[in-house]
Amino acid sequence: MVHSWNSDLGNTLLISSSIKRRGHMSKEGERTARWAFSIAVDTAMKLNKPIREYYDSVKNRKGSGKFAHVSTMRKLVRMMFTMLKERKPWRYENPGLTENKLSRLEED
C-alpha cells in the first residue's frame, strides 16, 4: 500500500492495487491554504451555480456536508492549477461583471 499526500490541502490518498481511497483531511498540508480554499468554496457556492451543483451532488451521494466541502475544495484547486498551467480564463466568468470590476479598478 502506498501512502501519499496532497500537499495543497493535506488530504491523504491510500492506494492499494487498483483501488484509490481518499482519506481524512490531515494536518500535514499548509494551514493557510486550507483556510483560503475553504473561504473560496463558501463564496463560490453562493455565487456560482455549477460549483454549488457539484457540492450538492457530492453531499447527496456521500451524505456528508464536510466531505462535500473538502471535495469541492479539491475541485477548485484542480481548476485553478489548470487555469495557471494552461493560461486559460475562469470557465464560469461573467464577462460583463468582469468588465465592470476592471473599469472600477482603473478609476482608483
N, C-alpha and C positions, 0 to 999 in steps of 0.2 A: 504494500500500500504506500502510495506517495502522498505526502502532506505538503501542500504549497499554500502560499499566502497571496492574496490580492493586496498589494502594498498600498493602494489608494485608500481603501476603506477598512482594511483589516478583516476581510471575510476569509474564512477558512474554506478550502476546497479539498475534499477527500476523493482520491481516485483509486479504484480497485478494479483491475481488469478493464472492462469497458463501461463500468458504472461510475458516474460522477455524482457526488453529493455535495451540495453547498452547505456549509456548516454555519455555526453561530457567528455573530459579529465579535471578533476578538479585540483585544486591546493593543495589538501589535501595530496597527496602521496609524497614520497621522491623525491625531485627535481633532486638530483644526479642520482638516479636510473632511472628516466625517460630519462635523458640525456644519460646515459650509454647505455640503451637499444635502444635508438634512433640511436646512433652511431653503435651499434651492428647490427641493422636492415639494415642500409645503407651498411655496409660491407658485411653482409650475402647475400643481394640481388645481389651484384656484383659477389660474389664468389660461391654462392650456388644455383643451378638451381631449386630445389624443393621449396626453400623459395621464390625465385623470382616468380615462377609459382603461389604460394599461394597469394602473394601480387597482381599479375596481375589479378587473378581470383576475388579477393575481389574488386579491383579497377573497373573492368569491371561490376561486379554485382551491386556495390553501386554508381559508378560514381565519387568517391572522392578519390584522392590520399592521403589526410590527414587521412581519415577514414581507408584506407587500411594500411597505415603506422602504425597507432595505433593498428589495428587488428593484424598485423604481430608482433608488439612488444609483445602483449599479448601471441601470439603463442610461441614466443621464451621464455618468462617467464615460460609458462607451460612446455615446453620441458626441460628447464634447471632444473626446480623443480623436474620433473620426473626422470631425469638423476641422480640428487643428492639423491633423496629418494630411488630409486631402484638400485643405483650404476651401472648404465648402461652407456656404451660409447656413444658418439655423433653418431647418426644414419647415418649421411652423411659423416662420417670420410673417408678420403683418406689415407689408411694405409701407402702407400709409402711416401706420403708427411709428415705424422706424424713421421715416422721413420727418415726421412731426418732432420726434425727440431730437434728431440731429439738428434741425433748424433751431430749436430752443437752446441747444448747446452752443451754437455759433453766435447767438445773441449775447451770451455772457462774456 
